[in-house]
């Protein structure tokens, strides 16, 4: 039983000293030495963390940004050494903190394959044998004699990944590698994981993607501010994870666009000035403002439109987006609902709008996007992307986008 | 311990890093590797014109042009190796932050790049020795040992500088000044016999670079070279340069080992 544990992390703490005045030159080091000015902030990136990973296990590490996940991974990889505590690792470990480590843009693709291989512990001879496989898998045989700097980033990632999956090791550390690459590449990654699961390779997997964590990981831990706040089965860990996220969001939810979200930042919210949307709320059937809903609960979105200039027959509506797939899953507006002549509004008047969200939405995170436009829908007076976020949880069948009980037919054909 | 240091993986890695360094060095230059040979050749021409024809500093020393070139090549090796190693850890910061490889491999591989260059320069020296009809004696056998001493000395300094540079980014300027000073207090351009004060002569030869340079000249070019053995009459003082080399390596390696744990977070 004992030998089945391949990673044993025992009360590991990692502190970073963040000096107020970094001694980056000899002069300041000398001056500060005499001043005895050694003021610094102690940042506990990882604080008293313990866990064990068994052979062949897929182990997930989740947590918000800055919770210490990457530091922990680097400790496991031996890149950082712990301030306190012990890390015991049995077997060969290969870290993929990043794909294509050591890639040199001035060398050709071919030369980079050998260099990267050497960093993973393969000799030139061993790489010669694997070379054709790697190039075929990356689908880059035409480009191998070109310098890496002429590759697109996608091509670089493909090449790096092809090398990486050839590296046979007992333990793999994977840090959000899947965040890069297109859909086809991600599918390849997942196929590779499925293959890995059949072997007795141990995988430590750090990700934000609930879907893949849920699909592949058996056990895991949840980190928050450097400490483990939940451990055990992945399901248990993930539900604790959504809880802290919801808590966080309900604390700083504002009716305007959430500034913390980066995904949509590039797209500007449109506001031509004739009208402004305010007081956007997600509410339940009693009218109480909420952002966390139980599966099956009635959900409605309401907001107000303040008119600034005279407008005739504006269209008012709302779209709901599912975060993970980044797709609109529901949209309604006054025109769709047949209100063609919504009327004339002048400066100072206010419109109240409310729309019910269809039942059956499954567990997940959703965004609302209210909008008001001119009569033909060609000009947005105001549109707020990602105006509010709401969560649904508690479904007993959470593996699809919607979950409704439809009648099925089930017969044996004779 | 030796098994760990010379493990298959470490050797693979050093080979591959040296190969990369070498390929990248002359990237984009028309003559490419030829520069490794051309550079000492051009330097030689300059030295020859200035010191042999104009200043005549080496009058009385046989084969003085080659004598001069050997000193220059050895000094350049020391300079190149320490300067290249100094920035090696910071320059490979991307590797250090993302993968676990023994840190010293990076310093070793950059030092080996300098060694390769040095060996190419030695080819040029050999050509000049033949052209100058320098007669080879059995003492040429000491040459590898002498060069090894230079390598060990440079390595000790390299370990120290590369680790210190992670924390203190003005080390390279300081080291440049040191090198400049070293260039003049080492008998590279002038023969040691030119220093008339014997105490100064003795002090100067305690510098491992001066000691090795004189030894190398003695063993392959001309026995008319003042060596530490002659100066100190084989007294105990002759061991001082070796002791300096050893202590340098010890301090350098210890400091490197101690601080290498924190490279990833400090770069």
Interface residues (C-beta under 8 A of the other chain):
Chain A: X16 X23 X24 X25 X26 X27 X29 X74 X77 X78 X79 X80 X81 X95 X97 X98 X101 X102 X104 X106 X107 X111 X114 X115 X117 X118 X119 X121 X122 X123 X124
Chain B: X8 X9 X12 X13 X15 X16 X17 X19 X20 X23 X24 X27 X94 X95 X96 X97 X98 X99 X100 X101 X167 X168 X169 X170 X171 X174 X261 X262 X264 X265
